[in-house]
């Protein structure tokens, strides 16, 4: 089925153009659904007999692959140069047998069991990102990514009754929403908000708060006294067992603990559930692109040494296995990270190189820990989701797949900035040791038992990436903008040239914009 | 793998007893996790040479199957009598080819495509229910059930700006939480809550509200003015596209609309994400029980005509294909719905029959509509989840599986009580017509297009069920309690004898309690 479907869709993509599929999707309009800036894939017909152009693409990450895929639909000649031995760039799924040497010269070999893996880079896809459209078009099967779980934990260091112990998301929410509702209902009822609310506003608001916070009515002083939403110490069940709950934490402790600081993460445009992941690993996407493009068009192990605009096109110098080569083409799309592109000798004007240097790389780190037993399901009844803490590990992810299996791979930390640098400075063994010590604070001794393998990534020292993603001091002061138009015959693309930085959506929409601009230039040329 | 694993686990179950597996799971304790009342499966060793007892079980629904499965572990002889031709009772997955005649004499034949199905009864499992333990033990593969989706809709009839049109959950939440935060921050800052809050409480609370509601700081009057959490009309993407958002709805409209009334559903103990479903249909559970028990122990098409306590055991009269039969056994477990059990001629004392009659059946209805195109994904970018409305359809469920496939089956309504009765009174064609008319209000004309099949269930007129579940006027006034102890050699079991009514968890925990009591009696007899 998958095979047939993939081929069918690729056929539609190649012949009708992704635009045909995409315009169907864009014909939404019913209500409140974001439209991604209109994109019509280039078509061969547009060329109207013009000669076939050759585009060299620097980098076979998501932006490079998307660019190549879309250009091929219109019959462009495409050559991708990729320094790594695989497609995807930061979209990297680590499986058993993988070996990686970082910029500090440290080599790690992954010893994950068959079927186990970690997505070292991007790992989740919101429903509205074009990433899912490419999954559909390329036949990449998807499954839910569990970004939110009421039974995962919040862990806050501190001195309150809620501090230094794991609190279930559901418990924290029940108490915070309970007290917020009690306080706002009281203030409303006492007339404190009469200058903002009509009588019917007040009625409707209090009605909402009663349900939202599970609080008493007016006669009961709108009091929050807990509810089953917090969870049970003994679950409701047979006969007379109606369940045993504990009293809520004290209001002062709840707010002092900071336990509510993570709630809004789940409301985010690109983090609210539902989220998805490819079945089998995020790199199913780059490998599907590779198949659709044709692997022979990608030169792996090709490090770019120079990039020049020439009078008739571009000239790229690169090396594979020590041998320098020169490639001439009509156009280049540079999809390398800007901090790397800036270092490549070129005849690009200084303002362009300065714009590339304007990007500020951010670090992020992840560790995958394979366990021989899924204790988070069996002992803690946590089926996927994220435990958020103020420890330097940041977020712990339980696997979104393989439920009830024998093994599972937990992301022991996914952190950024200072915390990522702290772990990045350690040896791989040191990272695991520290992650286990921190995870044990949350999960108990089980966190250190039955560990079968681990692998960690520190994106700041990852060869050919040198960072997890970039931030711009500004995206509106004119510097960033220099990279949005071509410089001679050189175009740029990448998530860094979008407002969806660090997302594949950013790389894909940037690639689409670049391909559109390039194609427009070609079809409007004399 | 599944095969091996299932057999391994069944072996553990049969030899070590589910208790071995279960006690591992119960050894949790870390924090805040509900423990289900301790259960140790009966073991053969307990019998200590006593003669093997024969238990006849009325009904091969979830309670009956669980009872049989657990008793078999200790070597009891077990016979199940089931009026239907299949196991599971209300756990019923309808696939193409299924045919069902209801109590009104109306026959429906399901014409779903291969691979398409609807779970007519239970359809979701919370992480903490023992249902998942049985899935693990029996080797039933599970996958996420999508009970919450920020991109599904809320639809409220009325006269506000938000009425009579679909509003995304995320939009409603952003506005409600925004205004709640603004109002509470103002009241707090103005001192209206000073009798309840210390200075540091106030600081911490306002800090929380700023993040929770995405509101301005004090200098900005704590104003809520919308945010990307509401969603975008143009999504952030390439180049300078930072996304376009709309202004929030007016405060009065937001609260008057009642758009927040459904939020608390998602905080419920047994409805908060994550939730799960068996891969391929909920009936994978009863069929796995059937395999584990041995199909030869279940007599299908067996309608019970009479039940008698005798001096030495029980005597059950039943009919298969018109021929009356008598079965004698040491004990009976009656797991039939109480409203049906009450009608069976028996020598049960009047207070027991009265207790059975004390149960009040509730109706519920569902329609499955198979579409030839997954327009909810392609056009609306809704990948699973629930649209909640004030229309008589109640809730609409988008499928939790088969993403990006060619077809999909939407639950067009899942409603209860009056609304269920309203649809139940219609012909199957009439139900579809009405459901489509209502669904079109929310989703537009697409809702009526490319319909390939549909099937509806009205539990009140479902043979052998006569209701979706029951409620008790009271579970503490002594009447309900009469059914928790055996009457002579007759025991009762079922979700109705639990505080998890309408959940398989209720049926399973009730069965466990009943089996435990029966076994205790046997092993403590002289």
Boltz contact constraints between the chains, C-beta under 6 A:
constraints:
  - contact:
      token1: [A, 25]
      token2: [B, 378]
      max_distance: 6.0
  - contact:
      token1: [A, 28]
      token2: [B, 379]
      max_distance: 6.0
  - contact:
      token1: [A, 30]
      token2: [B, 444]
      max_distance: 6.0
  - contact:
      token1: [A, 31]
      token2: [B, 166]
      max_distance: 6.0
  - contact:
      token1: [A, 32]
      token2: [B, 168]
      max_distance: 6.0
  - contact:
      token1: [A, 32]
      token2: [B, 171]
      max_distance: 6.0
  - contact:
      token1: [A, 32]
      token2: [B, 231]
      max_distance: 6.0
  - contact:
      token1: [A, 34]
      token2: [B, 232]
      max_distance: 6.0
  - contact:
      token1: [A, 34]
      token2: [B, 235]
      max_distance: 6.0
  - contact:
      token1: [A, 35]
      token2: [B, 234]
      max_distance: 6.0
  - contact:
      token1: [A, 36]
      token2: [B, 235]
      max_distance: 6.0
  - contact:
      token1: [A, 36]
      token2: [B, 237]
      max_distance: 6.0
  - contact:
      token1: [A, 37]
      token2: [B, 237]
      max_distance: 6.0
  - contact:
      token1: [A, 37]
      token2: [B, 241]
      max_distance: 6.0
  - contact:
      token1: [A, 127]
      token2: [B, 151]
      max_distance: 6.0
  - contact:
      token1: [A, 127]
      token2: [B, 381]
      max_distance: 6.0
  - contact:
      token1: [A, 127]
      token2: [B, 383]
      max_distance: 6.0
  - contact:
      token1: [A, 128]
      token2: [B, 381]
      max_distance: 6.0
  - contact:
      token1: [A, 136]
      token2: [B, 404]
      max_distance: 6.0
  - contact:
      token1: [A, 142]
      token2: [B, 403]
      max_distance: 6.0
  - contact:
      token1: [A, 144]
      token2: [B, 144]
      max_distance: 6.0
  - contact:
      token1: [A, 146]
      token2: [B, 274]
      max_distance: 6.0
  - contact:
      token1: [A, 149]
      token2: [B, 274]
      max_distance: 6.0
  - contact:
      token1: [A, 150]
      token2: [B, 272]
      max_distance: 6.0
  - contact:
      token1: [A, 151]
      token2: [B, 127]
      max_distance: 6.0
  - contact:
      token1: [A, 166]
      token2: [B, 31]
      max_distance: 6.0
  - contact:
      token1: [A, 168]
      token2: [B, 32]
      max_distance: 6.0
  - contact:
      token1: [A, 170]
      token2: [B, 272]
      max_distance: 6.0
  - contact:
      token1: [A, 171]
      token2: [B, 32]
      max_distance: 6.0
  - contact:
      token1: [A, 183]
      token2: [B, 193]
      max_distance: 6.0
  - contact:
      token1: [A, 184]
      token2: [B, 184]
      max_distance: 6.0
  - contact:
      token1: [A, 187]
      token2: [B, 187]
      max_distance: 6.0
  - contact:
      token1: [A, 187]
      token2: [B, 192]
      max_distance: 6.0
  - contact:
      token1: [A, 187]
      token2: [B, 193]
      max_distance: 6.0
  - contact:
      token1: [A, 192]
      token2: [B, 187]
      max_distance: 6.0
  - contact:
      token1: [A, 192]
      token2: [B, 192]
      max_distance: 6.0
  - contact:
      token1: [A, 193]
      token2: [B, 183]
      max_distance: 6.0
  - contact:
      token1: [A, 193]
      token2: [B, 187]
      max_distance: 6.0
  - contact:
      token1: [A, 201]
      token2: [B, 252]
      max_distance: 6.0
  - contact:
      token1: [A, 201]
      token2: [B, 255]
      max_distance: 6.0
  - contact:
      token1: [A, 204]
      token2: [B, 255]
      max_distance: 6.0
  - contact:
      token1: [A, 204]
      token2: [B, 256]
      max_distance: 6.0
  - contact:
      token1: [A, 205]
      token2: [B, 255]
      max_distance: 6.0
  - contact:
      token1: [A, 208]
      token2: [B, 260]
      max_distance: 6.0
  - contact:
      token1: [A, 211]
      token2: [B, 264]
      max_distance: 6.0
  - contact:
      token1: [A, 212]
      token2: [B, 263]
      max_distance: 6.0
  - contact:
      token1: [A, 212]
      token2: [B, 264]
      max_distance: 6.0
  - contact:
      token1: [A, 228]
      token2: [B, 269]
      max_distance: 6.0
  - contact:
      token1: [A, 229]
      token2: [B, 267]
      max_distance: 6.0
  - contact:
      token1: [A, 231]
      token2: [B, 32]
      max_distance: 6.0
  - contact:
      token1: [A, 232]
      token2: [B, 34]
      max_distance: 6.0
  - contact:
      token1: [A, 234]
      token2: [B, 35]
      max_distance: 6.0
  - contact:
      token1: [A, 235]
      token2: [B, 34]
      max_distance: 6.0
  - contact:
      token1: [A, 235]
      token2: [B, 36]
      max_distance: 6.0
  - contact:
      token1: [A, 236]
      token2: [B, 499]
      max_distance: 6.0
  - contact:
      token1: [A, 236]
      token2: [B, 500]
      max_distance: 6.0
  - contact:
      token1: [A, 237]
      token2: [B, 36]
      max_distance: 6.0
  - contact:
      token1: [A, 237]
      token2: [B, 37]
      max_distance: 6.0
  - contact:
      token1: [A, 237]
      token2: [B, 498]
      max_distance: 6.0
  - contact:
      token1: [A, 237]
      token2: [B, 509]
      max_distance: 6.0
  - contact:
      token1: [A, 238]
      token2: [B, 498]
      max_distance: 6.0
  - contact:
      token1: [A, 238]
      token2: [B, 509]
      max_distance: 6.0
  - contact:
      token1: [A, 238]
      token2: [B, 510]
      max_distance: 6.0
  - contact:
      token1: [A, 238]
      token2: [B, 513]
      max_distance: 6.0
  - contact:
      token1: [A, 239]
      token2: [B, 484]
      max_distance: 6.0
  - contact:
      token1: [A, 239]
      token2: [B, 513]
      max_distance: 6.0
  - contact:
      token1: [A, 241]
      token2: [B, 37]
      max_distance: 6.0
  - contact:
      token1: [A, 241]
      token2: [B, 499]
      max_distance: 6.0
  - contact:
      token1: [A, 242]
      token2: [B, 499]
      max_distance: 6.0
  - contact:
      token1: [A, 252]
      token2: [B, 201]
      max_distance: 6.0
  - contact:
      token1: [A, 255]
      token2: [B, 201]
      max_distance: 6.0
  - contact:
      token1: [A, 255]
      token2: [B, 204]
      max_distance: 6.0
  - contact:
      token1: [A, 255]
      token2: [B, 205]
      max_distance: 6.0
  - contact:
      token1: [A, 256]
      token2: [B, 204]
      max_distance: 6.0
  - contact:
      token1: [A, 260]
      token2: [B, 208]
      max_distance: 6.0
  - contact:
      token1: [A, 263]
      token2: [B, 212]
      max_distance: 6.0
  - contact:
      token1: [A, 264]
      token2: [B, 211]
      max_distance: 6.0
  - contact:
      token1: [A, 264]
      token2: [B, 212]
      max_distance: 6.0
  - contact:
      token1: [A, 267]
      token2: [B, 229]
      max_distance: 6.0
  - contact:
      token1: [A, 269]
      token2: [B, 228]
      max_distance: 6.0
  - contact:
      token1: [A, 272]
      token2: [B, 150]
      max_distance: 6.0
  - contact:
      token1: [A, 272]
      token2: [B, 170]
      max_distance: 6.0
  - contact:
      token1: [A, 274]
      token2: [B, 146]
      max_distance: 6.0
  - contact:
      token1: [A, 274]
      token2: [B, 149]
      max_distance: 6.0
  - contact:
      token1: [A, 274]
      token2: [B, 383]
      max_distance: 6.0
  - contact:
      token1: [A, 274]
      token2: [B, 384]
      max_distance: 6.0
  - contact:
      token1: [A, 378]
      token2: [B, 25]
      max_distance: 6.0
  - contact:
      token1: [A, 379]
      token2: [B, 28]
      max_distance: 6.0
  - contact:
      token1: [A, 381]
      token2: [B, 127]
      max_distance: 6.0
  - contact:
      token1: [A, 381]
      token2: [B, 128]
      max_distance: 6.0
  - contact:
      token1: [A, 383]
      token2: [B, 127]
      max_distance: 6.0
  - contact:
      token1: [A, 383]
      token2: [B, 274]
      max_distance: 6.0
  - contact:
      token1: [A, 384]
      token2: [B, 274]
      max_distance: 6.0
  - contact:
      token1: [A, 403]
      token2: [B, 142]
      max_distance: 6.0
  - contact:
      token1: [A, 404]
      token2: [B, 136]
      max_distance: 6.0
  - contact:
      token1: [A, 444]
      token2: [B, 30]
      max_distance: 6.0
  - contact:
      token1: [A, 484]
      token2: [B, 239]
      max_distance: 6.0
  - contact:
      token1: [A, 498]
      token2: [B, 237]
      max_distance: 6.0
  - contact:
      token1: [A, 498]
      token2: [B, 238]
      max_distance: 6.0
  - contact:
      token1: [A, 499]
      token2: [B, 236]
      max_distance: 6.0
  - contact:
      token1: [A, 499]
      token2: [B, 241]
      max_distance: 6.0
  - contact:
      token1: [A, 499]
      token2: [B, 242]
      max_distance: 6.0
  - contact:
      token1: [A, 500]
      token2: [B, 236]
      max_distance: 6.0
  - contact:
      token1: [A, 509]
      token2: [B, 237]
      max_distance: 6.0
  - contact:
      token1: [A, 509]
      token2: [B, 238]
      max_distance: 6.0
  - contact:
      token1: [A, 510]
      token2: [B, 238]
      max_distance: 6.0
  - contact:
      token1: [A, 513]
      token2: [B, 238]
      max_distance: 6.0
  - contact:
      token1: [A, 513]
      token2: [B, 239]
      max_distance: 6.0
